[in-house]
Amino acid sequence: MEREINTTKILGDWIPRKVVKEFFGYGNTTMATFAEDYDIRKAKVGRRIFYSYSDVLRVIKNGIVD
């Protein structure tokens, strides 16, 4: 399944870290803490990091982002 958010492709259940970072307005350190604090699965491919779209969506739906 492939979805698109503002010309950024979400492949399967993975979304680029950059997109999540920009959406929340977080910096690099906050993104690392965010992923750890809310059990967001991540995958690294080369130099790029991807987050689980469903995990990020779960955090938003539950309204648990500070």
C-alpha positions in Angstrom: 0.0 0.0 0.0 1.4 3.4 -0.9 0.0 6.7 0.3 1.1 10.2 -0.3 1.4 13.2 2.1 2.4 16.5 0.5 4.3 14.7 -2.3 6.1 12.4 0.2 5.5 8.8 -0.4 4.7 6.5 2.5 5.8 3.0 1.5 3.8 0.4 3.3 3.9 1.4 7.0 7.0 3.5 6.8 7.4 7.3 6.7 10.6 9.3 6.4 11.9 10.8 9.6 12.2 14.2 8.0 8.4 14.3 7.4 7.6 13.4 11.0 10.1 15.9 12.2 8.7 18.7 10.1 5.1 17.8 11.0 5.7 18.1 14.8 8.3 20.9 14.4 10.9 18.9 16.4 14.6 19.0 16.2 17.0 16.1 15.9 17.3 15.5 19.7 13.6 15.8 20.3 12.9 13.3 17.5 15.2 10.7 19.1 13.5 11.2 22.4 10.0 11.1 20.8 10.7 7.8 19.2 12.0 6.3 22.4 9.4 7.7 24.7 6.4 6.6 22.6 7.7 3.3 21.4 7.8 4.3 17.7 9.4 1.6 15.6 12.2 2.8 13.3 14.2 1.4 10.5 17.5 2.7 9.0 18.2 2.3 5.3 21.6 3.7 4.4 21.7 7.1 6.0 17.9 7.6 6.1 15.7 6.8 9.1 12.0 5.8 8.7 9.3 5.6 11.4 6.3 3.3 11.5 3.4 5.3 10.2 0.9 3.4 12.3 2.9 4.0 15.5 3.0 7.8 14.8 -0.7 7.8 14.0 -1.4 5.9 17.2 0.4 8.7 19.2 -1.6 11.4 17.4 -5.0 9.6 17.8 -4.4 9.0 21.5 -3.4 12.6 22.0 -0.3 11.8 24.0 2.1 14.2 22.3 3.3 17.0 24.7 
